[in-house]
């Protein structure tokens, strides 16, 4: 889910192709959310709005606001979910709540936003006393798909094209988030989970990553050069993710969760 504009390469349709798998972490997080104070719900980095809709379905009497920087993602959200949710275009790094926030929720978005040492306490301060900050972020750098991104960016063929292009940062360690947020919190829960997704198709890892981790690199290329880049990435990914006995690909995503209650 996007947090800043990248020249239209955020592709809602491609992103939603694996919507059920992408929603799994949020669906594991949402049952832990107990809203005990009045206020609105903000979904930061809402993307095409499928999870924002789940938040609205869970709390139909609350105002729910989906925030994203991508016009394409928000256009899809407005078309697919026309009623009951407010959609706002904005950058998480500069975002502030415009009403009392009972819940600030963000799923697979904050890894695109720099300086978590400043960002996380600022987001926590947007939450009303007794309210919740709930976040999930992927931990990508150790994984094969991210190693393929880095290898290709350093290769002789592509190095000069990507001198000023960078992949997203990994989140901080769980202990760092605890130290950042604990002065502002009355309660906090932090955990990590591996999700092993079974993917099918000719280049399923590329299909998954091209709508997320590859976006900065695809954005930096003219449209005519993108097929060659994706073909090179697919060749590396095929080696990093050999087929299982049945021909499918087991694709692992490691994710970190933080659920924090604002101190009264």
Residue pairs with C-beta under 8 A, 6 or more apart in sequence:
1 15
1 45
1 46
1 47
1 68
1 73
1 107
1 108
1 109
2 10
2 45
2 47
2 68
2 69
2 70
2 73
2 109
2 112
2 215
3 44
3 45
3 68
3 69
3 91
3 92
3 93
3 109
3 110
3 112
3 113
4 69
4 91
4 93
4 112
5 69
5 70
5 71
6 70
6 215
6 216
6 219
7 219
8 72
9 215
9 218
9 219
10 47
10 70
10 72
10 73
10 211
10 215
11 72
11 210
11 211
12 47
12 48
12 72
12 73
12 75
12 76
13 76
14 207
14 210
14 211
15 22
15 47
15 48
15 73
15 211
15 212
16 48
16 50
16 76
17 207
17 211
18 197
18 199
18 207
18 208
19 50
21 195
21 197
22 108
23 50
23 51
23 54
24 195
25 107
25 108
25 136
25 193
25 195
25 255
25 257
26 51
26 54
26 107
26 136
27 54
28 193
28 257
29 107
29 134
29 136
29 257
29 259
30 54
30 55
30 58
32 134
32 189
32 259
33 58
33 103
33 105
33 132
33 134
33 259
34 132
35 41
35 59
35 62
35 102
35 103
35 131
35 132
36 130
37 102
37 128
37 129
37 130
37 131
38 100
38 102
38 128
39 62
39 99
39 100
39 101
39 102
39 103
39 128
39 131
40 62
40 63
40 64
40 65
40 97
40 99
40 100
40 101
40 102
40 103
41 55
41 56
41 59
41 62
41 63
41 64
41 65
41 101
41 102
41 103
41 105
42 64
42 65
42 67
42 97
42 101
42 103
42 104
42 105
42 126
43 51
43 52
43 55
43 64
43 65
43 66
43 67
43 105
43 106
43 107
44 67
44 92
44 95
44 104
44 105
44 106
44 109
44 110
44 123
45 67
45 68
45 92
45 106
45 107
45 108
45 109
45 110
45 112
46 52
46 66
46 67
46 68
46 73
46 74
46 77
46 87
47 68
47 70
47 73
47 77
47 109
48 73
48 76
48 77
48 80
49 66
49 73
49 74
49 76
49 77
49 78
49 80
49 81
49 85
49 87
50 80
51 107
52 64
52 66
52 77
52 81
52 85
53 81
53 85
55 64
55 103
55 105
56 62
56 64
56 84
56 85
60 84
62 102
63 86
63 99
64 84
64 85
64 86
65 85
65 86
65 87
65 88
65 98
66 74
66 77
66 85
66 86
66 87
66 88
67 87
67 88
67 89
67 90
67 92
67 95
68 74
68 77
68 87
68 88
68 89
68 90
69 89
69 90
69 91
69 92
71 89
74 87
74 89
77 85
77 87
78 87
92 106
92 109
92 110
92 112
92 113
92 119
93 113
93 114
93 115
93 119
95 126
96 126
97 104
97 126
100 128
101 126
101 127
101 128
101 131
102 127
102 128
102 131
102 132
103 127
103 131
103 132
103 133
103 134
104 123
104 126
104 127
104 131
104 132
104 133
104 134
105 132
105 134
105 135
106 123
106 134
106 135
106 136
107 135
107 136
108 136
108 137
108 138
108 212
108 255
109 137
110 116
110 119
110 135
110 137
110 171
111 137
111 138
111 140
111 168
111 169
111 170
111 171
112 168
113 119
114 169
116 171
116 172
116 176
116 177
116 180
117 172
117 176
117 180
120 133
120 177
120 180
120 181
121 180
121 181
121 184
123 133
124 133
124 181
124 184
124 185
124 260
124 262
125 184
127 133
127 262
128 262
129 262
129 263
129 264
130 186
130 261
130 262
130 264
131 261
131 262
132 259
132 260
132 261
132 262
133 181
133 258
133 259
133 260
133 262
134 257
134 258
134 259
134 260
135 257
135 258
136 255
136 256
136 257
137 171
137 255
137 256
138 253
138 254
138 255
138 256
139 170
139 171
139 192
139 254
139 255
139 256
140 146
140 167
140 168
140 170
140 213
140 254
141 147
141 170
142 254
143 252
143 253
143 254
144 237
144 240
144 241
145 205
145 208
145 209
145 213
145 237
145 240
145 241
145 251
146 167
146 213
147 240
148 233
148 236
148 237
148 240
149 167
149 209
149 213
149 214
149 217
149 233
150 167
151 236
152 158
152 217
152 229
152 232
152 233
152 236
153 159
153 162
153 165
153 167
153 217
155 232
157 232
158 229
158 232
161 220
161 221
161 225
162 217
162 220
164 220
165 216
165 217
165 220
166 216
167 213
167 216
167 217
168 213
168 216
171 177
171 256
172 180
174 190
174 192
174 256
174 258
177 190
177 258
178 188
178 190
181 188
181 258
181 260
182 188
184 260
184 262
184 263
185 260
185 261
185 262
185 263
186 261
186 262
186 263
186 264
187 260
187 261
188 258
188 259
188 260
188 261
189 257
189 258
189 259
189 260
190 256
190 257
190 258
190 259
191 256
191 257
192 254
192 255
192 256
192 257
193 254
193 255
193 257
194 252
194 253
194 254
194 255
195 252
195 253
195 254
195 255
196 250
196 251
196 252
197 250
197 251
197 252
197 253
198 248
198 249
198 250
198 251
199 205
199 207
199 208
199 248
199 249
199 250
199 251
200 247
200 248
200 249
201 207
203 230
203 234
203 237
203 238
204 249
204 251
205 234
205 237
205 238
205 240
205 241
205 249
205 251
206 214
206 230
206 233
206 234
206 237
208 251
209 233
209 237
210 218
210 230
214 230
214 233
217 229
218 226
218 229
218 230
221 229
241 249
241 250
241 251
243 249
244 250
